Every structure is written in structure tokens, then in C-alpha cells.
Amino acid sequence: MLIKLIIDVTMTVLMLVAMAYQITGNLVHEVVGVVLLALFIVHNMLNRHWYKAILKRKYNIRRMLGITVNLLFLVSMATVIISSVPISRDILAFIPIPIKNDMFFMQIHVMTSYWGFIFMAIHIGMSWGTIINAIRRMTGIAGTSRIRTLSLRLLAVLIVVYGVQSSFERNLGTKLTIYDPFGLWATDVTMIRFLIDYLSIMGIYICGTHYVLKFVRLQEKNEGLQN
């Protein structure tokens, strides 16, 4: 679990760094992309039992949502990888791929990257309970604390509010509909500000997914008691 957690955190950070194209430049972007691809493969190998169990488990709403999100995340990442080959200017520039319109591939690459970012956040949100329990075990936190719970929920609200504001400031909606590739004409003061903004945007989907699933579990539990 510790290895999985380290890999997942590293992948999250690297994906955000890869999205900061206007700050890092092309070479760093491509190097980060290659490392991210390697970690993505390792991540799937460590979780290969999930693929084996797809057809063996009993299906409910939560499991159907999980399979849908994971497959969409997988498809988006595969599209990002495939579309990166013809537009590579440094690492894969030696591959002779004649293309007439590299802007088309760049737009596909960017759009699916941002959708992958959204699916990744939802994916994390669906596993948030497991992540928190793993952190509690590793840190030795056994009991519950009302003050700690209220503080964390207040922090979550603040993150979501800032994330909504950042979504509008970053024009996330347009980036999800093939527009402004990697914000080539945008400027950022620092990488720290970029990371804070996009981590807060991730917080929207992580929190939303986590609490929606809690509601679904409660509904399923109530239906089970009624039956």
C-alpha cells in the first residue's frame, strides 16, 4: 500500500507538472511525460487484479461507476500517449512521421490530457476512503476526533471554493473542448501557484466523488435494511 501510495502521489504531481507546459517548456514536458507513462504502466501492473475481477464481481451502482471512470481514464491516457508521438519535438523527434496538420494532434493531446486530469481526480475520489484508512494505519491514528473531522471538512470546503474560482480563472471548460493548447498564450508567475490552482480544482472532483459515494452507500444500506 505504501508503494502504491507513493506511486499515485508521484503520478499526480507529475501530471500537473506536465500540464504546466507554458512554464516548463517542451523538453521538460516530454521527459515528464515519459516518466509518467512508466509509472502509469507500473500502477496498472500493481493493480492488475482489478482487471481480472471485472467479470467476477457482483455489480452495483458504485462498482459500475468505478469501472466506467477507470476505463475512461485508461482510454484518455492511451489517447494522450498515442497523440504525443507525431507532435514530439525532442525525445521522439527522430521518428519520421509525416503529418500535414500537427495542430489537430496537439488539440487532441491537450483535450484528452485535461479530461484525463478530471478522470484521475474522480478516480482518487472513489478511493479516498481507502487512502485515508491507509494513512491512518501508517501514522498510527486509531481514534476519532470531532475537532479534527470538522477542521478537515472546513478545509475541504475552502479547497472546493478556491477550486471553483480557479476553474473559471483557468478557463478549464474551454480546455476540455479543444481550445488554447496547454495555455500557450497564458502566463503564470510561479509553478507553485499553478500547482495550488490545479490541486484545488482536483479537490472539487475528489470531494464531490467521495461524498456522492457515501450517499450511495447510505442509500444501499437503507434499501438493504428495508428488504
VEXDO-513679 format. One record per residue (C-alpha): z, y, x; residue number from 0; residue in three letters. Coordinates in steps of 0.5 Angstrom, whole numbers, plus 500, padded with zeros to 3 digits. Example, Ala and Ser with C-alpha at 12.3 -4.5 7.8 and 13.67 -1.06 7.14 Angstrom:
2
<site pz="516" py="491" px="525" seq="0" type="ala"/>
<site pz="514" py="498" px="527" seq="1" type="ser"/>
//
This chain:
227
<site pz="500" py="500" px="500" seq="0" type="met"/>
<site pz="502" py="505" px="506" seq="1" type="leu"/>
<site pz="495" py="504" px="509" seq="2" type="ile"/>
<site pz="491" py="505" px="502" seq="3" type="lys"/>
<site pz="495" py="511" px="501" seq="4" type="leu"/>
<site pz="493" py="514" px="508" seq="5" type="ile"/>
<site pz="486" py="512" px="507" seq="6" type="ile"/>
<site pz="486" py="515" px="500" seq="7" type="asp"/>
<site pz="489" py="522" px="502" seq="8" type="val"/>
<site pz="484" py="522" px="508" seq="9" type="thr"/>
<site pz="478" py="521" px="504" seq="10" type="met"/>
<site pz="481" py="526" px="499" seq="11" type="thr"/>
<site pz="482" py="531" px="505" seq="12" type="val"/>
<site pz="475" py="530" px="508" seq="13" type="leu"/>
<site pz="471" py="530" px="501" seq="14" type="met"/>
<site pz="474" py="537" px="500" seq="15" type="leu"/>
<site pz="472" py="539" px="508" seq="16" type="val"/>
<site pz="465" py="536" px="506" seq="17" type="ala"/>
<site pz="464" py="541" px="500" seq="18" type="met"/>
<site pz="466" py="547" px="505" seq="19" type="ala"/>
<site pz="459" py="547" px="507" seq="20" type="tyr"/>
<site pz="459" py="554" px="508" seq="21" type="gln"/>
<site pz="465" py="554" px="512" seq="22" type="ile"/>
<site pz="464" py="548" px="517" seq="23" type="thr"/>
<site pz="456" py="548" px="518" seq="24" type="gly"/>
<site pz="451" py="543" px="517" seq="25" type="asn"/>
<site pz="453" py="539" px="523" seq="26" type="leu"/>
<site pz="461" py="538" px="522" seq="27" type="val"/>
<site pz="459" py="537" px="514" seq="28" type="his"/>
<site pz="454" py="531" px="516" seq="29" type="glu"/>
<site pz="460" py="528" px="521" seq="30" type="val"/>
<site pz="465" py="528" px="516" seq="31" type="val"/>
<site pz="460" py="525" px="511" seq="32" type="gly"/>
<site pz="459" py="519" px="516" seq="33" type="val"/>
<site pz="467" py="518" px="517" seq="34" type="val"/>
<site pz="468" py="519" px="509" seq="35" type="leu"/>
<site pz="462" py="513" px="508" seq="36" type="leu"/>
<site pz="466" py="509" px="513" seq="37" type="ala"/>
<site pz="473" py="510" px="509" seq="38" type="leu"/>
<site pz="469" py="509" px="502" seq="39" type="phe"/>
<site pz="467" py="502" px="505" seq="40" type="ile"/>
<site pz="474" py="500" px="507" seq="41" type="val"/>
<site pz="477" py="503" px="501" seq="42" type="his"/>
<site pz="473" py="498" px="497" seq="43" type="asn"/>
<site pz="474" py="492" px="501" seq="44" type="met"/>
<site pz="481" py="493" px="501" seq="45" type="leu"/>
<site pz="481" py="494" px="493" seq="46" type="asn"/>
<site pz="475" py="488" px="492" seq="47" type="arg"/>
<site pz="480" py="484" px="488" seq="48" type="his"/>
<site pz="479" py="490" px="482" seq="49" type="trp"/>
<site pz="471" py="488" px="482" seq="50" type="tyr"/>
<site pz="473" py="480" px="482" seq="51" type="lys"/>
<site pz="478" py="481" px="476" seq="52" type="ala"/>
<site pz="473" py="486" px="472" seq="53" type="ile"/>
<site pz="470" py="480" px="467" seq="54" type="leu"/>
<site pz="477" py="476" px="467" seq="55" type="lys"/>
<site pz="482" py="481" px="465" seq="56" type="arg"/>
<site pz="483" py="483" px="457" seq="57" type="lys"/>
<site pz="480" py="489" px="455" seq="58" type="tyr"/>
<site pz="484" py="495" px="452" seq="59" type="asn"/>
<site pz="483" py="503" px="452" seq="60" type="ile"/>
<site pz="486" py="504" px="459" seq="61" type="arg"/>
<site pz="482" py="499" px="462" seq="62" type="arg"/>
<site pz="475" py="501" px="459" seq="63" type="met"/>
<site pz="477" py="508" px="461" seq="64" type="leu"/>
<site pz="479" py="505" px="468" seq="65" type="gly"/>
<site pz="472" py="501" px="469" seq="66" type="ile"/>
<site pz="468" py="507" px="467" seq="67" type="thr"/>
<site pz="471" py="512" px="471" seq="68" type="val"/>
<site pz="471" py="507" px="477" seq="69" type="asn"/>
<site pz="463" py="505" px="476" seq="70" type="leu"/>
<site pz="461" py="513" px="475" seq="71" type="leu"/>
<site pz="465" py="515" px="482" seq="72" type="phe"/>
<site pz="461" py="509" px="485" seq="73" type="leu"/>
<site pz="455" py="511" px="483" seq="74" type="val"/>
<site pz="456" py="518" px="484" seq="75" type="ser"/>
<site pz="458" py="517" px="491" seq="76" type="met"/>
<site pz="452" py="512" px="492" seq="77" type="ala"/>
<site pz="447" py="517" px="490" seq="78" type="thr"/>
<site pz="450" py="522" px="495" seq="79" type="val"/>
<site pz="449" py="517" px="500" seq="80" type="ile"/>
<site pz="442" py="516" px="499" seq="81" type="ile"/>
<site pz="440" py="523" px="498" seq="82" type="ser"/>
<site pz="443" py="525" px="504" seq="83" type="ser"/>
<site pz="438" py="521" px="508" seq="84" type="val"/>
<site pz="432" py="525" px="507" seq="85" type="pro"/>
<site pz="436" py="532" px="508" seq="86" type="ile"/>
<site pz="440" py="530" px="514" seq="87" type="ser"/>
<site pz="438" py="536" px="520" seq="88" type="arg"/>
<site pz="443" py="533" px="525" seq="89" type="asp"/>
<site pz="445" py="526" px="525" seq="90" type="ile"/>
<site pz="439" py="522" px="521" seq="91" type="leu"/>
<site pz="434" py="527" px="523" seq="92" type="ala"/>
<site pz="431" py="522" px="528" seq="93" type="phe"/>
<site pz="429" py="518" px="521" seq="94" type="ile"/>
<site pz="422" py="520" px="520" seq="95" type="pro"/>
<site pz="422" py="521" px="512" seq="96" type="ile"/>
<site pz="416" py="525" px="510" seq="97" type="pro"/>
<site pz="418" py="530" px="504" seq="98" type="ile"/>
<site pz="415" py="535" px="500" seq="99" type="lys"/>
<site pz="421" py="538" px="497" seq="100" type="asn"/>
<site pz="428" py="537" px="500" seq="101" type="asp"/>
<site pz="431" py="542" px="495" seq="102" type="met"/>
<site pz="430" py="537" px="490" seq="103" type="phe"/>
<site pz="434" py="532" px="494" seq="104" type="phe"/>
<site pz="439" py="538" px="496" seq="105" type="met"/>
<site pz="440" py="539" px="489" seq="106" type="gln"/>
<site pz="442" py="532" px="487" seq="107" type="ile"/>
<site pz="446" py="531" px="493" seq="108" type="his"/>
<site pz="450" py="537" px="491" seq="109" type="val"/>
<site pz="451" py="536" px="484" seq="110" type="met"/>
<site pz="453" py="529" px="485" seq="111" type="thr"/>
<site pz="458" py="531" px="490" seq="112" type="ser"/>
<site pz="461" py="535" px="485" seq="113" type="tyr"/>
<site pz="461" py="530" px="480" seq="114" type="trp"/>
<site pz="464" py="525" px="485" seq="115" type="gly"/>
<site pz="469" py="530" px="486" seq="116" type="phe"/>
<site pz="471" py="530" px="479" seq="117" type="ile"/>
<site pz="471" py="523" px="478" seq="118" type="phe"/>
<site pz="475" py="522" px="484" seq="119" type="met"/>
<site pz="481" py="527" px="481" seq="120" type="ala"/>
<site pz="480" py="523" px="475" seq="121" type="ile"/>
<site pz="481" py="516" px="479" seq="122" type="his"/>
<site pz="487" py="519" px="482" seq="123" type="ile"/>
<site pz="490" py="521" px="476" seq="124" type="gly"/>
<site pz="489" py="514" px="473" seq="125" type="met"/>
<site pz="493" py="511" px="479" seq="126" type="ser"/>
<site pz="498" py="517" px="479" seq="127" type="trp"/>
<site pz="504" py="513" px="477" seq="128" type="gly"/>
<site pz="503" py="507" px="482" seq="129" type="thr"/>
<site pz="502" py="512" px="487" seq="130" type="ile"/>
<site pz="509" py="516" px="485" seq="131" type="ile"/>
<site pz="512" py="509" px="485" seq="132" type="asn"/>
<site pz="510" py="507" px="492" seq="133" type="ala"/>
<site pz="512" py="514" px="495" seq="134" type="ile"/>
<site pz="519" py="513" px="491" seq="135" type="arg"/>
<site pz="519" py="506" px="495" seq="136" type="arg"/>
<site pz="517" py="508" px="501" seq="137" type="met"/>
<site pz="522" py="514" px="501" seq="138" type="thr"/>
<site pz="528" py="511" px="498" seq="139" type="gly"/>
<site pz="528" py="515" px="492" seq="140" type="ile"/>
<site pz="531" py="510" px="487" seq="141" type="ala"/>
<site pz="535" py="514" px="481" seq="142" type="gly"/>
<site pz="532" py="519" px="477" seq="143" type="thr"/>
<site pz="534" py="527" px="477" seq="144" type="ser"/>
<site pz="533" py="531" px="471" seq="145" type="arg"/>
<site pz="532" py="537" px="475" seq="146" type="ile"/>
<site pz="527" py="534" px="480" seq="147" type="arg"/>
<site pz="523" py="532" px="474" seq="148" type="thr"/>
<site pz="523" py="539" px="471" seq="149" type="leu"/>
<site pz="521" py="542" px="477" seq="150" type="ser"/>
<site pz="515" py="537" px="478" seq="151" type="leu"/>
<site pz="513" py="539" px="471" seq="152" type="arg"/>
<site pz="513" py="546" px="472" seq="153" type="leu"/>
<site pz="510" py="545" px="479" seq="154" type="leu"/>
<site pz="504" py="541" px="475" seq="155" type="ala"/>
<site pz="503" py="547" px="470" seq="156" type="val"/>
<site pz="503" py="552" px="475" seq="157" type="leu"/>
<site pz="498" py="548" px="479" seq="158" type="ile"/>
<site pz="493" py="547" px="473" seq="159" type="val"/>
<site pz="494" py="554" px="471" seq="160" type="val"/>
<site pz="491" py="556" px="478" seq="161" type="tyr"/>
<site pz="486" py="551" px="478" seq="162" type="gly"/>
<site pz="483" py="553" px="471" seq="163" type="val"/>
<site pz="483" py="560" px="475" seq="164" type="gln"/>
<site pz="480" py="557" px="481" seq="165" type="ser"/>
<site pz="474" py="553" px="477" seq="166" type="ser"/>
<site pz="472" py="560" px="474" seq="167" type="phe"/>
<site pz="472" py="564" px="480" seq="168" type="glu"/>
<site pz="468" py="558" px="484" seq="169" type="arg"/>
<site pz="463" py="557" px="478" seq="170" type="asn"/>
<site pz="465" py="550" px="478" seq="171" type="leu"/>
<site pz="461" py="549" px="472" seq="172" type="gly"/>
<site pz="454" py="551" px="475" seq="173" type="thr"/>
<site pz="455" py="547" px="481" seq="174" type="lys"/>
<site pz="456" py="541" px="476" seq="175" type="leu"/>
<site pz="449" py="543" px="473" seq="176" type="thr"/>
<site pz="444" py="543" px="479" seq="177" type="ile"/>
<site pz="445" py="550" px="482" seq="178" type="tyr"/>
<site pz="447" py="554" px="488" seq="179" type="asp"/>
<site pz="447" py="548" px="493" seq="180" type="pro"/>
<site pz="454" py="548" px="497" seq="181" type="phe"/>
<site pz="455" py="555" px="495" seq="182" type="gly"/>
<site pz="450" py="557" px="501" seq="183" type="leu"/>
<site pz="451" py="564" px="499" seq="184" type="trp"/>
<site pz="458" py="564" px="498" seq="185" type="ala"/>
<site pz="463" py="567" px="503" seq="186" type="thr"/>
<site pz="470" py="564" px="504" seq="187" type="asp"/>
<site pz="476" py="567" px="508" seq="188" type="val"/>
<site pz="479" py="561" px="511" seq="189" type="thr"/>
<site pz="479" py="554" px="510" seq="190" type="met"/>
<site pz="486" py="554" px="507" seq="191" type="ile"/>
<site pz="484" py="558" px="501" seq="192" type="arg"/>
<site pz="478" py="553" px="500" seq="193" type="phe"/>
<site pz="483" py="547" px="500" seq="194" type="leu"/>
<site pz="488" py="550" px="496" seq="195" type="ile"/>
<site pz="483" py="552" px="491" seq="196" type="asp"/>
<site pz="480" py="546" px="490" seq="197" type="tyr"/>
<site pz="486" py="542" px="491" seq="198" type="leu"/>
<site pz="489" py="546" px="485" seq="199" type="ser"/>
<site pz="482" py="544" px="481" seq="200" type="ile"/>
<site pz="483" py="537" px="482" seq="201" type="met"/>
<site pz="490" py="538" px="479" seq="202" type="gly"/>
<site pz="487" py="539" px="473" seq="203" type="ile"/>
<site pz="484" py="533" px="472" seq="204" type="tyr"/>
<site pz="490" py="529" px="476" seq="205" type="ile"/>
<site pz="495" py="531" px="471" seq="206" type="cys"/>
<site pz="490" py="531" px="465" seq="207" type="gly"/>
<site pz="488" py="524" px="466" seq="208" type="thr"/>
<site pz="496" py="522" px="468" seq="209" type="his"/>
<site pz="499" py="525" px="461" seq="210" type="tyr"/>
<site pz="493" py="522" px="457" seq="211" type="val"/>
<site pz="494" py="515" px="459" seq="212" type="leu"/>
<site pz="501" py="516" px="458" seq="213" type="lys"/>
<site pz="500" py="518" px="451" seq="214" type="phe"/>
<site pz="495" py="512" px="450" seq="215" type="val"/>
<site pz="500" py="507" px="453" seq="216" type="arg"/>
<site pz="505" py="510" px="448" seq="217" type="leu"/>
<site pz="500" py="509" px="442" seq="218" type="gln"/>
<site pz="499" py="502" px="444" seq="219" type="glu"/>
<site pz="506" py="501" px="445" seq="220" type="lys"/>
<site pz="508" py="503" px="438" seq="221" type="asn"/>
<site pz="502" py="499" px="435" seq="222" type="glu"/>
<site pz="505" py="493" px="438" seq="223" type="gly"/>
<site pz="512" py="494" px="435" seq="224" type="leu"/>
<site pz="508" py="495" px="428" seq="225" type="gln"/>
<site pz="505" py="489" px="429" seq="226" type="asn"/>
//
